[in-house]
Amino acid sequence: MPLKNGKLSAWLQLIRVPNLLTVPGDPLAGIFLAASSSRDVSLPTVAIAIAAGMLLYVFGLISNDLFDLKDDLKERPDRPIPSGTIKPLEAFIAAIIILVSAMGIASLNGRVSLAVAGVLALVILVYNAGIKKIGWLGPINMGLCRGLSLMLGASSAGLPALWSHGVLVAAGLLTTYITAVTVIAAKETTNIPPGSKRWGPAFSVAVFLVPLSAVNPPDPHILARMFAVCLALASLVWSWRIGVPLCGWPAQLVAAGIILASPVFSVLARKFYSS
């Protein structure tokens, strides 16, 4: 039975559809960092890692609204669940189905990927259950979600690749960076200036830049390609904040798809809220 437009729109609101484009970059980065020291990347492996990461992200969004239902009834009654457009039981069943699907898909990349996906799901639940409201623990937990998403991609290359220097440094960088961004975003609805906190993201990048660049010394030809691509996509990077991985044809194919999809998600962002 097809969904009515109002119901479909509510589900799209619930999963914050404009944000979905931000998800693939984390597991994609992890899988190519791992592949640089272990094995070649296959397109199915990339697709599995991205699919599992996106499903876990959607699971997090739905479970977040379920945990926040009491507050949303008072503060955001127009959201899909408190408004009654989507019943809490419907959202709960959808969240369980999506979580099970994410676990099943992650297992296609091996038991290590399944284990990482399980840890990520647990961290998501801990965040939604209330730790997000506890001082610095909330931002750190959010950072861990993104760092584990990167490791979810890396785990598809096996346990040795997961613990490789490049993957650990990149995961640490992403975790720290997202923690700093989340600290700033906590005050986004107020008129309180961020003060020195605004430099947190830049500082986190600077701290991890040297160890990350030492993973594999940059090849001049790769640097030239990166410079050319950055110039060509400068407007897209500025407008939609897209990362462009350059690690062989599978990465280029996925990156091209993300770039082509960007205008679609920008249009969706005008209709559906993203936070």
Secondary structure, DSSP 8 states (H G I E B T S, - for coil): ----HHHHHHHHHHTTGGGGGGSTHHHHHHHHHHHTTS----HHHHHHHHHHHHHHHHHHHHHHHHHTHHHHHHH-TTSTTTTTSS-HHHHHHHHHHHHHHHHHHHHTT-HHHHHHHHHHHHHHHHHHHTGGGSTTHHHHHHHHHHHHHHHHHHGGG-HHHHTSHHHHHHHHHHHHHHHHHHHHHTTTTSS---GGGGGHHHHHHHHHHHHHHTSS---HHHHHHHHHHHHHTHHHHHHH------SSHHHHHHHHHHHHHHHHHHHHHHHS---
